Amino acid sequence: MTGTDPVSNLDDDGFRVYLGFIIWITVLMAGLGSELLVFILYLQKTGWSKEKEAMWKVAQFVFPLLAATTLGLAAEEDYWALPILVACLWKFGFPETILYMYTPLVDPNSTTVGNISDILNSTGTVAHHGAASFLICMLVTGVVFPDQHVISPILILLMQHWFVLTRYVNSTLYIVSELILEALFEWIVLSNFQYLVANHWTASLAAGVMLVAHWEYLAAAGFSMLKSDGVRSSAIALSTDRIANRLSMVNLADEEAIPFRTDFRYSTIGGTTTTVVNQEYEGKPTNLEEEVSGSEEEQQVAQKSM
């Protein structure tokens, strides 16, 4: 019986890879699980608001610092990198990954082109987060050696996140800076790919998946430009941020809510008050409107409370 278990014949490198995969799956479950918990237990019950949008911006603001901390700890094979990785990569549970899949199902004004863009963003985010967490787990377990060929592309990704918040104040600066850094990132990955293969096959695998994720993001951006057709009314958006737009589509009060009008307003079952948000694209103002259903007495009480 001695030495007959499935992993007993693995050499040291093979066992470290095995350990890295186990830890990686654990990290994925924690990250995606945090998104589901925040989405189901928090956002669906309380809805989206300017306060939550501010929290979303803070999560984006601290991402580069937390990611740099994670990278430094992982390079030293410190397991404290893992909880920080989950917090920063999955933005403290803000469900950016699942929302791109969720919105094509609930937005009654969605188009085929728009749905393709959202699906590309969703699968791209899954691939991006999966590749990033995979590499960190392999660094932590000592499978990948943190030489300059491994670290250099990651630094460009950190730099891309320096400019994320500029989209709220200057979209042109944001687009130009991101495209320049994107070109530099892909150049560095492709020019160093042979070194990554020599380091370890898991390093080259992570780099390849990350490239595919970025290509999906670029394709999604192209489709999103095609779907911009002037005015679009829907229950979305407190800002031009794509994730905030999708978060604001989350039902505001009742999990049993269903869309039931052709003007894309939403109502909840049981005579509860519904907030309707109509936004027009291309910088036109957002109109907020309160709709009260129920008995006449309930309407009077609700109107007094507005």
Secondary structure as a PSIPRED ss2 file (coil, helix, strand):
# PSIPRED VFORMAT (PSIPRED V4.0)

   1 M C   1.000  0.000  0.000
   2 T C   1.000  0.000  0.000
   3 G C   1.000  0.000  0.000
   4 T C   1.000  0.000  0.000
   5 D C   1.000  0.000  0.000
   6 P C   1.000  0.000  0.000
   7 V C   1.000  0.000  0.000
   8 S C   1.000  0.000  0.000
   9 N C   1.000  0.000  0.000
  10 L C   1.000  0.000  0.000
  11 D C   1.000  0.000  0.000
  12 D H   0.000  1.000  0.000
  13 D H   0.000  1.000  0.000
  14 G H   0.000  1.000  0.000
  15 F H   0.000  1.000  0.000
  16 R H   0.000  1.000  0.000
  17 V H   0.000  1.000  0.000
  18 Y H   0.000  1.000  0.000
  19 L H   0.000  1.000  0.000
  20 G H   0.000  1.000  0.000
  21 F H   0.000  1.000  0.000
  22 I H   0.000  1.000  0.000
  23 I H   0.000  1.000  0.000
  24 W H   0.000  1.000  0.000
  25 I H   0.000  1.000  0.000
  26 T H   0.000  1.000  0.000
  27 V H   0.000  1.000  0.000
  28 L H   0.000  1.000  0.000
  29 M H   0.000  1.000  0.000
  30 A H   0.000  1.000  0.000
  31 G H   0.000  1.000  0.000
  32 L H   0.000  1.000  0.000
  33 G H   0.000  1.000  0.000
  34 S H   0.000  1.000  0.000
  35 E H   0.000  1.000  0.000
  36 L H   0.000  1.000  0.000
  37 L H   0.000  1.000  0.000
  38 V H   0.000  1.000  0.000
  39 F H   0.000  1.000  0.000
  40 I H   0.000  1.000  0.000
  41 L H   0.000  1.000  0.000
  42 Y H   0.000  1.000  0.000
  43 L H   0.000  1.000  0.000
  44 Q H   0.000  1.000  0.000
  45 K H   0.000  1.000  0.000
  46 T H   0.000  1.000  0.000
  47 G C   1.000  0.000  0.000
  48 W C   1.000  0.000  0.000
  49 S C   1.000  0.000  0.000
  50 K H   0.000  1.000  0.000
  51 E H   0.000  1.000  0.000
  52 K H   0.000  1.000  0.000
  53 E H   0.000  1.000  0.000
  54 A H   0.000  1.000  0.000
  55 M H   0.000  1.000  0.000
  56 W H   0.000  1.000  0.000
  57 K H   0.000  1.000  0.000
  58 V H   0.000  1.000  0.000
  59 A H   0.000  1.000  0.000
  60 Q H   0.000  1.000  0.000
  61 F H   0.000  1.000  0.000
  62 V H   0.000  1.000  0.000
  63 F H   0.000  1.000  0.000
  64 P H   0.000  1.000  0.000
  65 L H   0.000  1.000  0.000
  66 L H   0.000  1.000  0.000
  67 A H   0.000  1.000  0.000
  68 A H   0.000  1.000  0.000
  69 T H   0.000  1.000  0.000
  70 T H   0.000  1.000  0.000
  71 L H   0.000  1.000  0.000
  72 G H   0.000  1.000  0.000
  73 L H   0.000  1.000  0.000
  74 A H   0.000  1.000  0.000
  75 A H   0.000  1.000  0.000
  76 E C   1.000  0.000  0.000
  77 E C   1.000  0.000  0.000
  78 D C   1.000  0.000  0.000
  79 Y C   1.000  0.000  0.000
  80 W C   1.000  0.000  0.000
  81 A H   0.000  1.000  0.000
  82 L H   0.000  1.000  0.000
  83 P H   0.000  1.000  0.000
  84 I H   0.000  1.000  0.000
  85 L H   0.000  1.000  0.000
  86 V H   0.000  1.000  0.000
  87 A H   0.000  1.000  0.000
  88 C H   0.000  1.000  0.000
  89 L H   0.000  1.000  0.000
  90 W C   1.000  0.000  0.000
  91 K H   0.000  1.000  0.000
  92 F H   0.000  1.000  0.000
  93 G H   0.000  1.000  0.000
  94 F C   1.000  0.000  0.000
  95 P C   1.000  0.000  0.000
  96 E H   0.000  1.000  0.000
  97 T H   0.000  1.000  0.000
  98 I H   0.000  1.000  0.000
  99 L H   0.000  1.000  0.000
 100 Y H   0.000  1.000  0.000
 101 M H   0.000  1.000  0.000
 102 Y H   0.000  1.000  0.000
 103 T H   0.000  1.000  0.000
 104 P H   0.000  1.000  0.000
 105 L H   0.000  1.000  0.000
 106 V H   0.000  1.000  0.000
 107 D C   1.000  0.000  0.000
 108 P C   1.000  0.000  0.000
 109 N C   1.000  0.000  0.000
 110 S C   1.000  0.000  0.000
 111 T C   1.000  0.000  0.000
 112 T H   0.000  1.000  0.000
 113 V H   0.000  1.000  0.000
 114 G H   0.000  1.000  0.000
 115 N H   0.000  1.000  0.000
 116 I H   0.000  1.000  0.000
 117 S H   0.000  1.000  0.000
 118 D H   0.000  1.000  0.000
 119 I H   0.000  1.000  0.000
 120 L H   0.000  1.000  0.000
 121 N H   0.000  1.000  0.000
 122 S H   0.000  1.000  0.000
 123 T H   0.000  1.000  0.000
 124 G H   0.000  1.000  0.000
 125 T H   0.000  1.000  0.000
 126 V H   0.000  1.000  0.000
 127 A H   0.000  1.000  0.000
 128 H H   0.000  1.000  0.000
 129 H H   0.000  1.000  0.000
 130 G H   0.000  1.000  0.000
 131 A H   0.000  1.000  0.000
 132 A H   0.000  1.000  0.000
 133 S H   0.000  1.000  0.000
 134 F H   0.000  1.000  0.000
 135 L H   0.000  1.000  0.000
 136 I H   0.000  1.000  0.000
 137 C H   0.000  1.000  0.000
 138 M H   0.000  1.000  0.000
 139 L H   0.000  1.000  0.000
 140 V H   0.000  1.000  0.000
 141 T C   1.000  0.000  0.000
 142 G C   1.000  0.000  0.000
 143 V C   1.000  0.000  0.000
 144 V C   1.000  0.000  0.000
 145 F C   1.000  0.000  0.000
 146 P C   1.000  0.000  0.000
 147 D C   1.000  0.000  0.000
 148 Q H   0.000  1.000  0.000
 149 H H   0.000  1.000  0.000
 150 V H   0.000  1.000  0.000
 151 I H   0.000  1.000  0.000
 152 S H   0.000  1.000  0.000
 153 P H   0.000  1.000  0.000
 154 I H   0.000  1.000  0.000
 155 L H   0.000  1.000  0.000
 156 I H   0.000  1.000  0.000
 157 L H   0.000  1.000  0.000
 158 L H   0.000  1.000  0.000
 159 M H   0.000  1.000  0.000
 160 Q H   0.000  1.000  0.000
 161 H H   0.000  1.000  0.000
 162 W H   0.000  1.000  0.000
 163 F C   1.000  0.000  0.000
 164 V H   0.000  1.000  0.000
 165 L H   0.000  1.000  0.000
 166 T H   0.000  1.000  0.000
 167 R H   0.000  1.000  0.000
 168 Y H   0.000  1.000  0.000
 169 V C   1.000  0.000  0.000
 170 N C   1.000  0.000  0.000
 171 S H   0.000  1.000  0.000
 172 T H   0.000  1.000  0.000
 173 L H   0.000  1.000  0.000
 174 Y H   0.000  1.000  0.000
 175 I H   0.000  1.000  0.000
 176 V H   0.000  1.000  0.000
 177 S H   0.000  1.000  0.000
 178 E H   0.000  1.000  0.000
 179 L H   0.000  1.000  0.000
 180 I H   0.000  1.000  0.000
 181 L H   0.000  1.000  0.000
 182 E H   0.000  1.000  0.000
 183 A H   0.000  1.000  0.000
 184 L H   0.000  1.000  0.000
 185 F H   0.000  1.000  0.000
 186 E H   0.000  1.000  0.000
 187 W H   0.000  1.000  0.000
 188 I H   0.000  1.000  0.000
 189 V H   0.000  1.000  0.000
 190 L H   0.000  1.000  0.000
 191 S H   0.000  1.000  0.000
 192 N H   0.000  1.000  0.000
 193 F H   0.000  1.000  0.000
 194 Q H   0.000  1.000  0.000
 195 Y H   0.000  1.000  0.000
 196 L H   0.000  1.000  0.000
 197 V H   0.000  1.000  0.000
 198 A H   0.000  1.000  0.000
 199 N H   0.000  1.000  0.000
 200 H C   1.000  0.000  0.000
 201 W H   0.000  1.000  0.000
 202 T H   0.000  1.000  0.000
 203 A H   0.000  1.000  0.000
 204 S H   0.000  1.000  0.000
 205 L H   0.000  1.000  0.000
 206 A H   0.000  1.000  0.000
 207 A H   0.000  1.000  0.000
 208 G H   0.000  1.000  0.000
 209 V H   0.000  1.000  0.000
 210 M H   0.000  1.000  0.000
 211 L H   0.000  1.000  0.000
 212 V H   0.000  1.000  0.000
 213 A H   0.000  1.000  0.000
 214 H H   0.000  1.000  0.000
 215 W H   0.000  1.000  0.000
 216 E H   0.000  1.000  0.000
 217 Y H   0.000  1.000  0.000
 218 L H   0.000  1.000  0.000
 219 A H   0.000  1.000  0.000
 220 A H   0.000  1.000  0.000
 221 A H   0.000  1.000  0.000
 222 G H   0.000  1.000  0.000
 223 F H   0.000  1.000  0.000
 224 S H   0.000  1.000  0.000
 225 M H   0.000  1.000  0.000
 226 L H   0.000  1.000  0.000
 227 K C   1.000  0.000  0.000
 228 S C   1.000  0.000  0.000
 229 D C   1.000  0.000  0.000
 230 G C   1.000  0.000  0.000
 231 V C   1.000  0.000  0.000
 232 R C   1.000  0.000  0.000
 233 S C   1.000  0.000  0.000
 234 S C   1.000  0.000  0.000
 235 A C   1.000  0.000  0.000
 236 I C   1.000  0.000  0.000
 237 A C   1.000  0.000  0.000
 238 L C   1.000  0.000  0.000
 239 S C   1.000  0.000  0.000
 240 T C   1.000  0.000  0.000
 241 D C   1.000  0.000  0.000
 242 R H   0.000  1.000  0.000
 243 I H   0.000  1.000  0.000
 244 A H   0.000  1.000  0.000
 245 N H   0.000  1.000  0.000
 246 R H   0.000  1.000  0.000
 247 L H   0.000  1.000  0.000
 248 S C   1.000  0.000  0.000
 249 M C   1.000  0.000  0.000
 250 V C   1.000  0.000  0.000
 251 N C   1.000  0.000  0.000
 252 L C   1.000  0.000  0.000
 253 A C   1.000  0.000  0.000
 254 D C   1.000  0.000  0.000
 255 E C   1.000  0.000  0.000
 256 E C   1.000  0.000  0.000
 257 A C   1.000  0.000  0.000
 258 I E   0.000  0.000  1.000
 259 P E   0.000  0.000  1.000
 260 F C   1.000  0.000  0.000
 261 R C   1.000  0.000  0.000
 262 T C   1.000  0.000  0.000
 263 D C   1.000  0.000  0.000
 264 F C   1.000  0.000  0.000
 265 R C   1.000  0.000  0.000
 266 Y E   0.000  0.000  1.000
 267 S E   0.000  0.000  1.000
 268 T C   1.000  0.000  0.000
 269 I C   1.000  0.000  0.000
 270 G C   1.000  0.000  0.000
 271 G C   1.000  0.000  0.000
 272 T C   1.000  0.000  0.000
 273 T C   1.000  0.000  0.000
 274 T E   0.000  0.000  1.000
 275 T E   0.000  0.000  1.000
 276 V E   0.000  0.000  1.000
 277 V E   0.000  0.000  1.000
 278 N E   0.000  0.000  1.000
 279 Q E   0.000  0.000  1.000
 280 E C   1.000  0.000  0.000
 281 Y C   1.000  0.000  0.000
 282 E C   1.000  0.000  0.000
 283 G C   1.000  0.000  0.000
 284 K C   1.000  0.000  0.000
 285 P C   1.000  0.000  0.000
 286 T E   0.000  0.000  1.000
 287 N E   0.000  0.000  1.000
 288 L E   0.000  0.000  1.000
 289 E E   0.000  0.000  1.000
 290 E E   0.000  0.000  1.000
 291 E E   0.000  0.000  1.000
 292 V C   1.000  0.000  0.000
 293 S C   1.000  0.000  0.000
 294 G C   1.000  0.000  0.000
 295 S C   1.000  0.000  0.000
 296 E H   0.000  1.000  0.000
 297 E H   0.000  1.000  0.000
 298 E H   0.000  1.000  0.000
 299 Q H   0.000  1.000  0.000
 300 Q H   0.000  1.000  0.000
 301 V H   0.000  1.000  0.000
 302 A H   0.000  1.000  0.000
 303 Q H   0.000  1.000  0.000
 304 K H   0.000  1.000  0.000
 305 S H   0.000  1.000  0.000
 306 M C   1.000  0.000  0.000
